[in-house]
Amino acid sequence: MLGEWRDQGNKAGSAGLAAGIRLLLFDGQLAPGTTLPAERELAAALGVSRTLVASAWDQLREEDLIVSRRGSGSRTTLPAAPANAPFPERLQPLDLATAAPGALPGVGLAVDAVRGAFALELSRHGYMGYGVEILRERLAERFTARGLPTTPDQILVTNGAHHALALVLRAMTVPGDRVLVEQPTYNNSLEAIRSAHVMPVPVPMPEQGWDLEGVEVVLRQAAPRLAYLIVDFQNPTGRRLDAEGRERLAAILRRARTSAVVDETLVELDLDGDPMDGPPPMGCFEADLVITVGSASKSHWGGLRLGWVRASEEVIGRLAASRRAFDLGSPVFEQLVLAHLYADPEPMLRERRAEMAATRSVLVGALREHCPDWSFEVPRGGLSLWCELPAAIGTRIAVAAQSVGVRVAPASRFSVHGGLERRLRLPYTLPAPSLVEAVRRLAAVAARVTGSPGTLGSDGLIPVA
């Protein structure tokens, strides 16, 4: 869990060890109350002196991040809230850590609509390793309508895009391989990459767009087996790579002969236009090396737990064979529901886009009112804002926000090596009143963290005008 610090050993010193433990605690990877190893045991495991570990523990005790009791060892903790900023103990919990909206109303209607088709399936065994045929046909039609000719044989239905990525990693990498990723990138994908025992190699994203030269350098020097990219409303930055950039990226992949998993989970959420008029899918520029994964979780509902892979028939066959170690296919009923939704997808997708555009405006307005020193670009699509904070306080805000009932994912989780303390990802997937209240609480937390209690009300929150 200490990652790079462990490789540095004594060179990093006690301050480095304390910083590593501090980051794990503020990042939520070490829960408060976790029993820490004994000083002698940890020193032996890390190959450092016991004195170094003891010094690090002393630093953390001074910061109220660990408590020690004779005979019971040391445990992690969090500093108590300042007495002059009492937050209410019982507040409605607000989740800004999960960037996913609730189900569209049409999902419930689709459940009723497919009962007859489901009854026909009950006499069959229900194991469909590639997916229900009608869903594969409709997904292929959607790709074709977007400009990428696709047949059902090029589609594999999965249990979400996360499952799809795990299948590709299992089939196309071996432990010790490298996988190129954007930095920042989707945190759960980083977990999938690490779980496959392969090493994510980051290419930092510049202030604007993509660093395609950096991608080419990493492909040439690190020779990764695979690349994982989000070119449509990148999570968490919200950026979209234009057609010219996609053509350049495809040429870079072709020269390096490196396959790329392109995550299209958010492609349908073009809030300022029509996805059908957007840049062509990456597969249009490089048919052999691009493996596209997608999901219904953001566009329709995460509870369906369905995604897909679009690739060549040869790759689809390899993935279908590989998935037998994970499962024997996705649930039939949910696939029939999604197939029904994709029979005429545009009306519901327009409704989803209008809903998210409205809540995006609400979040933008609330931040400009309550957090005027936070900066961000309003993304054209996707589900979140990537905020820049006035100081390196992102993780501290995320930790302290729990005391006012707000869950926020620290930006460090979207990075290969942590950091990004001046950033915070804020989704606009909650209802409008909840978004305003969440921002009001976050503004109060930020004021407390930065020592500006003058902006707080008597209840510890920013007063409502």
N, C-alpha and C positions, 0 to 999 in steps of 0.2 A: 504493500500500500504506500510505502514511502517513496517508491519509484526512483527518480533520478538521485535523490539524496543518498540512497543506499550505495549507489555506485561511487559517490564522492567520498564517503566515509569520513575520516578524521579531517580531511581538507575543509569540509563544510563547518566543522566545529559544533559546539553545543547550540549556538544560535541557529544554525541550519537545521539541527534536529528539532529544536523547539518550533521553528517555522513550519517544518513538515507536519508535525503533530497538530499545530494550530490550523493549518489548511484543511487537514482531514476532518477536524472537528467542525470548523465553520462550513465546510462543504457538505456536511451531513453524513460523511462516510464513517465517522466515529460518533455514535450516538452518546448523548450525555448519560453518565452512569456506566460506561464501558470500563471494565477492569483492564488496566495496563500491565504489561509484563513487568516483572521485578527488574530492578536496575541491573543486577548481575546477569540475568537471563537475556535481556535486550542487548547489553553490551557484547555478550558472546555471539549473539545472532548477527549483529551488525559488524562485528570485528573492530570495535572501538573500545576505549577505556571506560571503566565504570564511572570514573570522575566526570567524563564528558556527558554521560547520560544523566548523572546526578545534577550537574549544572543545568542541563536543559530542563529537567523536572523543576528545579528551583525557579527558573524563569517563568515556567507555565503556572506554578503556584502563585507567583506574584501577580499574574494576570487573571487569577481566579479561573483558570481553565482546567486545572486538576486539583483534587483534594487528596490528602494522604492521611491514613490512620495507622498507627503502629499495630502490626499484626494482621492488618486487612489490606495492605498494599495501597495503590493509587488508582483513582478513578477519574474519568473525564467529567467535566461539569461546564456550565456556562455562567458568565457573570450575571448577578442579579440586576434587575432593572433599577435605575436610579430612583431614589425615593421621591424626587421632585417631579417624576413623570409617571404617575400611576396609570397604567392601562387597565381598562375594564377586563375582568377575568372571563366574562361570558360574552362573546361576540359571535355573530354568525360567521362560520368558516367560509372563506373565499379562496378558491383554488386558481392561482395564476401560474402554477407549475405545469399544468397539463394544457397544451395548446390543441384542444379538440372541442368542438361544439356538440351540443345535444343532437338527438335525432331529428331529422326533418319530419313533418307530419305525415308525408306520404309513405314513410316506412311502415307505419302501422297499417295503412290501407293495403300495402303490398303483401303483408302477412296474411290478410284475409283473402287476397286475390289468388294466392298460389296454393290454397288448400287442395284444390282438385288435382293439380299437377303433382303435389306431394303424395296424395293418396295413390297415384299411379306408381310412384317409386317404392312404396312400402312392400311390394311383392318381390323387389330386387334386393341384392345384398348390400347396396349402399356404399361400397368401397370404390371410389373413383379417384385414382391416383393423379390423373391429369385435371380433374374437375368435371362438373356437369356440362354436357355438350352445349346446351343452349346458352349458358353463361359464357363459355369460351367463344361461341359464335358472336355474341353481342359485344364482348370486349374487343374482338378482332375487328368488328365493324366500326367501333369507336376509334381505334387506331387508324384504320383506313380513312375514315372521315377527316381525321386530323392530318392526313397527308402521308402516312406510313402504311403502305399496303401490307396487310397481315391476314393470315389464315388461322383458323382455330388450332391447327397443329403447332402454331408458334406461341400458344398461350398455355401457361400452367397456372391453375388456381391455387392459392396458398392461404394460410391463416394470417393474413396481413402482410404489409410490406416488410416488416421486421423479420418475419418468418422467411419471406422470400430472400432477403439478404443473407440470412443464416444458411439457407440451402445453397446459395451461390458460393458462399465462403467454404462450405464443406466440400462442394464438388470441385472447386477450382483452385483451392490453396492447400498447402500443407503447413503444419506448425513450423514457425520460424520465418515464413514468407513475410513480405512487406505489402502494405496496402496504402496507396496514396489517398489522402483525404484533404478536403478544404479545412482551413482553420479560421474561424470556428465552424463547427458542423453539428449535425443532429446528435445529441448525447446518447440516445439509445443505440444508434448505429455504431458509435465508438465502443459501447459495451459488447455488441455482437461481434465486432472485429477482435476485441481482446479475448472474448470467450472462445473464439476459434483458434486461439494461440498464435495469432499473426500480429505483426507490429504495424500500427498506424503511423504513417509518415506524413506530417502536415505540410501543406503549402499555405502560408498565411494569405488571407484576403486583404488587398490594399484598401485604401479609403473609398475607392470607387471600383466597381466591376470585379474582374478576376485577374489574377496574376498568371496569365497563360505562359509567359516566359518562365516563371517559376515552376509551373507544372512540367514544362519540357525539360528543365534542368533536373528536377527530381526524378523524372522518368529515366533520364539518361544516367544519372549518377547512382541512384539508389536501386534501380532496376526492380521496382515493385511488381508483384505478380498480377495485381489488380488495382483499379482505381475506383473510389466511391465518390460520386459527384451529385450535387443537387443544383440543376441549372434553371429550374422553374421555381421562383420565389424561395430562394435558398433559406434553409432553416439553420440559424436564427436570423440572418441578416435581411431576408425578404427580397434579395436581388434576383434579377432574371437576366440570363445571358442571351444576347441578341443573336440573330441568325448568322451574322458575320463571325461572331465569337465562336459559335458552335462549329462553323466550318473550319476555323483555325484549330479548335480543340480536337476535332475529328482527325485532322491532318497530323497533329502531334501524336495522338494515340496510334495512328497508322504507322508513323515512322518508328515509334518505339515498340510496335507490335504488342501493345498492352490492352487487355480487355477492360472495359469500364462498366460498372453498375451505375446506371443513371436513375435516381430516385424521383419519380413523378407523383409522389403522394399529394402534392399541392397544386398540380398543374391545372385542375379545373377551377381553382379559386382566383381567377383573374378578375379583380374587383373593379377595374377601370375599363374593361373591354370584354371581348369575347375570346375564350380560349381557342376557338376554331380559327381565329384570325392572328393568333400569336405565332412566335417562331416555330418552325417545323420541329418535330421530335428529333432528338439526337440520332436516333436510328436511321433517319433519312440521310444523314451525312456519312455514317459508317455502319453498314448493315451487319458486318461480320463480328466486329469487336464490341458493339454496344449491347448490353443486357439491360432492359428497362424493367424496373419494378414499380408497381403502383398499388393503390389501396382505396377502399371505399370509406376509410375511417374518418377522414376529414370532410369529404364531400357529402356523405350520407349519414353514417353513424359508426362510431368505433365499436359498438356492441355487436355488429355483424361479424367482426373479426375476419374479414376477407380481404385478400390482396391478390396480386398476380405477377407473373413474370412474362415478359414478351422478349423472345430471342429466336435464334435459328432453331430449326427442328432438331438439329444435332444436340444443341445445348439443352433444349427442353427435355430431350430424352435422358441426358445425363442427370439433370436435376430430378426428374421423376424417379430415376433409379436410386439416387442418393437420398431422397426424402423417406425411403422406407425405414431408415434408421431413426427418423423423427416421428413420423406418423404414417397413416395409410390413406390420407386424403382429408379434405375439408368437409364440414357438415353439409349434407345435401339440402336441408330445408333453407338454411341461410343463403345458399347459392341460388336456389330458386327465387327467393325474395329479391336478391340483387339482380338476377336476370330480368325479373319483371320491371325493376326500376330502370334498367338500361334499355328496355324496349322503346321508351321515348324519354331519354334522359334530360333533355334541355329544360323543360318547365321546372322541374325540381332543382336543377343546378342553378337556374336563374334566381330562384327563390333563395337558395343558399348564398349566392353571391351578393344579393341585395341585403340580406340579413347581416353578413359579415362587413359589408361596406358601411352599414349604419353603425354597427358597434365599433368599427375602426374610428369613425368620426367622433364617437363618444369618448373613446380612450384618448385620442389626440387632444380633444378639448379639455378633458379632465387633467391631463398632464400639463398642458400649457397654463391652466389656472393654478393648480396646486404645486407643481414641480417646475417652475419656469426656468430653473437652471439646468434641467435635464434636456439634452438634445437628441434628435433622432430624425431620420428620413422617413417620410410616410411611404410605405411600400405600395407598389401597384397591386399586389396580391398577397396571398398567403394568409397567415393567421396571427401574426405577432409583430410588435415593434422591437427594434434592437436599440435600446436606449444607451446613451453615453452619459455617465454621471460626472458631477463636478470634481469628484475625488475618488480615490481607490477604496470605495466602501461597499461594493456590490455584495460581497459575501456577508459582511456585517449587517447590511439591510435585510438580506434573505433570512439570516438567523434571527434577528430581532423581530422581523415581521411575524414570526410564529406566535409571539406573545400577544399580537392583536388579531390573531385568527386568519392571517393571510399566508398562503403557501406560494413561494417564489423559488424558481430553480436558480441557484447561483450560476453565473456565467462561466465559472471555471469548469462546469460539467460539459460545456460545449467545446472544450479545448483538450488537446492530447495531453498537455503537460500542466494543466491548471492555469491559474492567472486570470486575465481579463477582468480584473477587479474594478475597472471603470465602466463595466457594462452590466446590463440587466435585460433579460428578455421578458417582455410583458405581452401575453396573448390578449386578444380582444374577443374571446369566445364566450365570456360570461354575458348575461343580460345587462342592458345598459345601466340600471340602477346599481347593480352589484359592481360594475366596473368603476363607477364614480366613487362608491364607498371604498373599494379596494385602494384606489389611488389616494383618497383622503387619508386612509390609514398608513399607506406607504410614505406619504409626505410627512406625517407625524413621526414615523420611525426614522426617516432620514434626518429630520430636525434633531431628534434625540441623539442619533449617532454622531452628527457633526457638532453637537453642543449648541443648538440654537433653540432653547426651550421657549423663547419669546413667541414663537409661532404657534404654540400649543394652547388648546383650551383647557378648562378645568378638568375635563375627563381624560386628558392626555392625548386628545386628537385635535386636528385642525378644525376650528369652528366652521359651520356651514353658513354661508351668506344667506 
